[in-house]
Amino acid sequence: MAKHLEFGKLGESEAQEFLRLQGYQILQLNWRYKHWEIDIIAKEGDILAFIEVKSRSSTDYGEPFQFVDLKKQKNLIRAAGVFLKKINHQGDVRFDIVSVYNRDGKKDISLVKDAFWGRYS
């Protein structure tokens, strides 16, 4: 596996553990529909959260969460819409971003709840 893919997988694993410690119940990992992917689908209480994980070893070009651009947001919203229809979900949903900053063995993990909004249909 390419080094950047390994780094990303490690970040996703760290994000999962972080979310569990925050009280999230992990439901799905790397859920795919066509060419769209949602890194983590989880519940926090009664809220269904679609979570994008961004891992970086440097903040030279910005914080990890800043790499979830408008195109990525639209794709996550579309994928979430498909997922919601498949499970016939009727409750609250939101989009979160977990930033994993890992450089020289030092980790910093942060969570942005309700990072963006969208229509699901």
ZAKOLFI-659357 format. One line per 10 residues: for each residue x, y, z negated of N, C-alpha, C, CB. Coordinates in steps of 0.05 Angstrom, whole numbers. Each point is the difference from the previous one (the first is absolute). Glycine has a CB too. Layout:
# residues N
X:Y:Z:X:Y:Z:X:Y:Z:X:Y:Z; ...
# end
This chain:
# residues 121
17:-24:0:-17:24:0:18:25:0:-37:-25:-25; 29:45:40:15:24:2:1:14:-28:-13:6:49; 35:8:-53:4:12:-27:-22:20:-7:49:-5:7; -58:21:12:-21:19:-7:-27:-14:-6:23:34:30; -28:-57:-18:-24:-15:-6:2:-13:-28:-6:-9:49; 30:-1:-56:4:-10:-27:-4:22:-20:32:-34:18; -22:57:-13:-3:23:-18:-29:7:-3:45:18:14; -60:-19:7:-29:6:-1:-15:-21:-16:4:23:44; 3:-48:-40:-13:-22:-15:6:2:-29:3:-30:40; 21:37:-47:8:4:-28:-17:23:-12:47:-17:9
-50:39:6:-16:22:-9:-29:-8:-5:31:31:25; -42:-47:-7:-28:-9:-3:-2:-17:-25:-7:2:50; 26:-19:-55:0:-17:-24:1:16:-25:22:-36:26; -5:56:-26:2:18:-23:-25:16:-4:49:3:7; -62:6:15:-25:14:-1:-22:-17:-12:14:27:40; -15:-52:-33:-20:-18:-11:2:-3:-30:0:-25:43; 24:21:-52:5:-2:-29:-8:26:-14:37:-34:8; -29:56:3:-7:26:-11:-30:4:-2:42:19:20; -57:-26:1:-29:2:0:-13:-18:-20:2:12:48; 8:-36:-51:-11:-18:-20:4:12:-28:11:-40:29
12:52:-34:4:12:-26:-18:25:-4:47:-16:2; -56:28:19:-19:22:-1:-29:-9:-3:33:27:27; -37:-53:-26:-27:-11:-4:-15:-7:26:-2:27:-40; 16:-26:62:-12:-8:26:-2:-30:2:18:42:22; -39:-52:-9:-3:-28:6:6:-3:30:-34:-8:-37; 55:-5:44:8:-3:28:-18:-21:13:48:12:-10; -61:-4:33:-18:-17:14:12:-12:25:-37:27:-18; 51:-10:33:12:-9:26:27:14:4:-46:-6:20; 64:-9:-8:26:11:7:4:-1:30:19:-14:-45; -10:35:57:6:1:29:-24:-10:17:48:-7:-11
-71:18:5:-24:-7:14:1:12:28:-27:-2:-43; 23:-15:63:3:9:28:-27:-3:15:49:-13:-1; -52:32:19:-21:-2:20:11:12:26:-38:4:-35; 39:-20:55:13:7:26:28:11:-6:-45:11:21; 51:14:-15:27:11:-4:1:18:-25:8:-3:49; -29:3:-65:-1:16:-24:7:-17:-24:-34:31:20; 46:-19:-40:7:-15:-24:-4:18:-25:33:-28:25; -45:17:-45:-2:13:-26:19:-15:-19:-49:15:8; 67:-1:-20:20:-13:-17:-12:-14:-24:33:34:14; -50:-20:-28:-12:-11:-24:-30:9:-2:45:-1:-24
-62:-18:19:-28:6:-7:-4:-9:-28:-16:-5:49; 7:23:-66:-2:-6:-28:-25:14:-12:50:-5:-3; -57:-4:-21:-21:14:-15:11:12:-25:-34:-32:18; 25:57:-23:6:13:-25:-27:6:-12:45:20:15; -53:-36:-35:-27:2:-10:-20:-8:22:14:36:-32; -33:-18:38:-19:-5:21:8:12:27:-35:-1:-36; 58:13:37:8:13:25:18:-19:16:-3:45:-22; -3:-48:48:16:-15:19:21:19:11:-39:-33:11; 64:26:-14:22:17:9:15:-13:23:4:20:-46; 0:-5:67:17:-8:23:26:15:-4:-40:-8:32
62:-8:-34:25:12:-10:22:-4:21:-14:-9:-47; 26:31:54:23:0:18:25:3:-17:-27:21:38; 47:-38:-32:25:1:-15:22:11:18:-14:-39:-29; 28:59:19:23:11:15:24:-2:-18:-30:32:26; 51:-44:-15:25:-4:-14:22:16:14:-14:-46:-16; 31:59:1:22:15:11:24:-2:-19:-32:32:23; 56:-30:-11:24:0:-16:12:28:-1:9:-47:13; -22:66:0:10:27:1:-24:19:3:44:-14:20; -42:37:-32:-21:20:4:10:23:18:-20:-11:-45; 41:6:60:11:20:18:-21:11:19:44:-23:-4
-63:7:13:-20:9:19:-27:3:-13:26:-23:36; -28:21:-62:-26:3:-14:-5:-23:-18:-17:25:38; -3:-21:-54:-9:-21:-19:-14:-22:15:-5:34:-37; 6:-59:27:-12:-22:14:-29:4:8:31:-29:-24; -47:40:6:-29:4:7:-4:19:23:-11:-9:-48; 30:26:54:-3:19:22:1:-14:27:20:35:-29; -12:-60:30:2:-15:25:-26:-13:8:48:-7:-10; -69:11:-5:-26:-9:7:-14:23:16:-4:-32:-41; 11:33:66:-10:22:17:-29:-4:8:47:6:17; -57:13:-2:-28:0:8:-7:-25:16:0:50:0
17:-58:18:-5:-24:16:-2:-25:-17:24:21:38; -6:-23:-57:-1:-23:-19:-25:1:-17:50:-1:-1; -58:25:-8:-24:2:-15:-24:-9:16:20:39:-25; -22:-30:50:-23:-8:17:0:-31:4:2:45:23; 21:-57:-19:1:-29:3:-9:-14:-25:37:6:33; -28:4:-56:-8:-12:-26:-30:2:-4:45:11:-20; -56:12:27:-29:5:-2:-15:-20:18:8:49:-11; 1:-52:35:-13:-18:19:1:-29:-11:12:30:39; 11:-38:-48:3:-28:-11:-18:-3:-24:48:-2:17; -48:22:-34:-17:-2:-24:-30:-3:8:33:29:-26
-41:-15:47:-28:-2:9:-7:-28:8:3:47:15; 16:-60:-1:-4:-28:8:-2:-18:-25:24:8:44; -6:-4:-62:1:-16:-25:-27:3:-15:51:4:-2; -59:21:-1:-25:6:-15:-24:-14:13:19:44:-15; -20:-44:41:-23:-13:14:2:-30:-4:-1:37:34; 25:-49:-33:3:-29:-3:-9:-9:-28:38:1:32; -33:15:-52:-8:-9:-27:-26:13:-9:48:-6:-11; -60:23:28:-25:14:-6:2:15:-27:-25:-35:26; 47:50:-29:5:15:-24:-19:25:-1:48:-16:-1; -59:21:-23:-19:22:-3:9:20:-21:-36:-31:13
60:28:-24:8:18:-22:20:22:9:-7:-38:-31; 19:50:11:20:21:6:26:-11:10:-21:27:-36; 33:-12:54:27:-7:10:18:24:0:-21:-36:29; 46:31:-28:20:22:3:25:-11:12:-20:24:-40; 37:-5:49:26:-6:12:22:10:-18:-20:2:47; 37:-20:-56:23:7:-17:26:-5:15:-27:-11:-41; 48:25:32:26:-5:11:19:-5:-24:-9:29:41; 25:-51:-38:21:-5:-20:26:6:14:-27:-36:-24; 43:53:11:26:7:10:21:-15:-17:-15:46:15; 32:-60:-1:22:-14:-14:26:12:10:-28:-44:-4
42:56:-15:26:13:6:21:-17:-14:-20:47:5; 37:-60:10:20:-18:-11:28:6:12:-36:-36:-6; 53:48:-11:26:7:10:21:-6:-22:-19:36:31; 40:-50:-24:21:-6:-18:-10:-14:-25:26:39:17; -45:-57:-14:-11:-15:-22:-19:15:-18:41:-24:1; -46:49:5:-20:16:-15:-26:0:14:37:29:-19; -58:-36:5:-27:-1:12:-18:22:-11:6:-49:6; -21:60:11:-21:19:-8:-25:-7:16:34:37:-11; -55:-45:-3:-25:-7:13:-21:19:-9:13:-49:2; -28:60:18:-21:19:-7:-25:-7:16:33:36:-11
-56:-28:1:-25:-6:12:-15:26:5:-2:-44:-24; -8:47:49:-18:22:7:-27:-12:4:38:28:21; -56:-23:-40:-28:-9:3:-16:19:17:3:-22:-45; -21:11:60:-17:17:17:17:18:19:-36:-1:-36; 56:-12:48:19:15:16:-12:14:25:35:-33:-16; -56:21:27:-13:11:23:-28:-11:2:44:6:25; -61:6:-8:-28:-8:3:-5:-8:29:-13:31:-39; -9:-45:43:-7:-6:27:-27:-12:2:47:-6:11; -58:6:13:-25:-13:6:6:-28:10:-23:43:11; 7:-63:-19:7:-28:5:-15:-11:24:8:-5:-48
-23:20:62:-15:-12:22:8:13:27:-38:-9:-31
# end
